[in-house]
């Protein structure tokens, strides 16, 4: 009688050495990461490849579960869903500065509360001139420094 193979993917010595080296290097990297509540400089927290969901727009909490999100793509592209319509456009970062270029959106009609939330979301993006990131929280501010919206990261990669 044959014993079933317990390891369908054989581990190789080189793979174990690479894994061990990576694990030993993690504590050295941890010293440079901010602790909870410590804000990361904008330049140290790139946005490309991240996805965010607003939790507050214009000082008003966003009730769940509306599907509203913002994706920062590579090469200065942004896309998302305003709760009713999809949008796409551009963004630029300069230190702690942020600017959203013209945004193109589909124009489907939705119920008035969804349209009002979407209009506020897109207006908040257009008014944003500065940003700060605190781990999985992103705060957008207008030229005067007033918060236009607060977002929470919804992807973890």
C-alpha positions in Angstrom: 0.0 0.0 0.0 1.3 3.4 -1.0 1.5 6.4 1.4 -0.1 9.5 0.0 2.2 12.3 -0.9 1.8 14.9 1.9 3.6 17.6 -0.1 2.2 18.0 -3.6 4.6 20.8 -4.3 8.1 19.7 -3.3 10.1 22.3 -1.4 13.6 22.9 -2.6 16.6 24.0 -0.6 16.9 27.2 -2.6 13.3 28.1 -2.0 13.7 27.6 1.7 16.8 29.7 1.8 15.0 32.6 -0.1 12.0 32.3 2.2 14.2 32.4 5.3 16.2 35.4 4.0 13.0 37.3 3.3 11.6 36.5 6.8 14.8 37.6 8.5 14.8 40.9 6.5 11.3 41.9 7.7 12.3 43.1 11.2 14.8 45.4 9.6 12.2 46.9 7.3 9.7 47.4 10.2 11.7 50.1 11.8 10.9 52.4 8.9 7.2 51.9 8.9 4.9 54.3 10.8 3.2 53.2 13.9 -0.6 53.4 14.3 -1.8 57.0 14.2 1.5 58.3 12.8 0.8 60.0 9.4 3.0 58.8 6.5 4.4 61.6 4.3 2.5 61.6 1.0 5.6 60.9 -1.0 6.2 57.7 1.1 2.7 56.5 0.4 2.2 56.1 -3.3 -1.4 55.9 -4.4 -0.9 54.0 -7.7 -2.6 50.6 -7.5 -4.7 51.4 -4.5 -8.5 51.5 -4.2 -10.5 53.7 -1.8 -14.0 54.0 -0.5 -15.3 57.4 0.9 -16.4 57.3 4.5 -17.1 61.0 4.6 -17.9 63.5 1.9 -18.2 67.2 2.6 -18.4 66.6 6.4 -21.2 64.0 6.0 -20.7 60.3 6.8 -21.3 58.0 3.8 -23.9 55.4 4.7 -23.1 51.9 3.7 -23.5 50.0 1.5 -23.5 52.3 -1.5 -20.9 51.2 -4.0 -18.7 54.3 -4.3 -15.0 53.9 -4.9 -11.9 55.5 -6.4 -9.0 53.5 -8.0 -5.6 55.1 -8.5 -4.0 53.5 -11.5 -0.6 53.7 -12.9 0.6 56.5 -15.2 -1.7 59.1 -13.5 -5.0 57.4 -14.3 -8.0 57.3 -12.0 -11.3 55.4 -12.3 -14.2 54.5 -10.1 -17.9 54.4 -9.4 -19.8 57.3 -8.0 -22.6 55.2 -6.8 -24.5 55.4 -10.0 -22.1 56.1 -12.8 -18.6 55.0 -13.7 -15.9 57.6 -14.2 -12.4 57.8 -15.5 -9.8 60.5 -15.8 -6.4 61.6 -14.6 -4.6 62.7 -11.4 -1.3 64.2 -10.6 0.7 64.2 -7.4 3.3 66.7 -6.3 4.6 66.2 -2.8 1.4 66.5 -0.7 -0.4 68.1 -3.6 -3.0 66.3 -5.6 -5.0 67.4 -8.7 -7.7 65.5 -10.6 -7.9 66.2 -14.3 -11.1 66.3 -16.2 -13.2 63.3 -15.3 -15.5 61.6 -17.9 -18.5 59.7 -16.5 -21.4 57.8 -17.8 -24.7 59.6 -17.3 -27.3 57.1 -16.1 -30.1 58.5 -14.1 -30.5 57.1 -10.5 -32.7 58.0 -7.6 -32.2 61.5 -6.3 -30.2 60.6 -3.1 -27.8 58.5 -5.1 -27.3 61.3 -7.6 -26.8 63.9 -4.9 -24.1 61.6 -3.2 -22.4 61.1 -6.6 -22.4 64.8 -7.4 -20.9 65.6 -4.0 -18.3 62.9 -4.4 -17.2 64.1 -7.9 -17.3 67.8 -6.7 -15.1 66.8 -3.7 -12.5 65.2 -6.1 -12.5 68.3 -8.3 -12.0 70.6 -5.3 -9.2 68.5 -3.8 -5.7 70.1 -3.8 -3.8 68.3 -1.0 -3.8 64.9 0.5 -2.4 63.0 3.4 -2.4 59.3 4.1 -2.5 57.6 7.5 -2.1 53.9 6.8 -5.4 52.8 5.3 -7.0 56.3 5.6 -6.7 59.0 3.0 -7.8 62.6 3.5 -8.3 65.0 0.7 -8.3 68.8 1.3 -9.2 71.8 -0.7 -7.0 74.8 -1.4 -7.9 76.4 2.0 -7.1 73.1 3.9 -10.7 72.1 4.5 -11.4 68.4 4.3 -13.3 67.6 1.1 -13.5 63.9 1.9 -12.1 61.0 4.0 -11.6 57.6 2.4 -10.7 54.2 3.6 -8.5 51.8 1.6 -10.5 48.8 0.5 -7.8 46.7 -1.1 -5.0 45.2 0.9 -2.4 44.3 -1.7 
